[in-house]
Amino acid sequence: MRRAAVLRAVAAASLGALIVLCLAWELRLAPLRPGGSWWVIKALPLTLPLGGVLAGRRYTYQWSSMLLLAYFVEGVTRSLTERGLSQALAAIELTLSVTFIAAAIGYARLTRAGLDKA
């Protein structure tokens, strides 16, 4: 299935980009405190589904889309309440989380029982 492979690649890329964004945001680009922030640990939960997403495990796509809702909410909140670089980074976080969720749901639908596997 060509579509499933594309959705799998999009999900993996957006998840990887979101991990990098969270690290860069809180360590260097616009941390809450000068010199870096403990909020960098928000990248840690994103590493949990990484192996399953890269392996194409359908169940991982299902539960990780729920996990990414927290990053969607943070992106919405911070894009509406912050200004400058933090607002732009929040908009990127929002875009990446929506991209991942859409790709994960699409992948889970295409690989459900009764259809060909990716």
TAKARA-V797140 format. One record per helix or strand of 3 or more residues. SS is the DSSP state (h for helix, s for strand). FROM is the first residue (numbers start at 1). TO is the last residue. If there is no record, write none. Layout:
BEGIN
((SS & FROM & TO) (SS & FROM & TO))
END
This chain:
BEGIN
((h & 2 & 29) (h & 38 & 48) (h & 50 & 55) (h & 58 & 81) (h & 85 & 110))
END
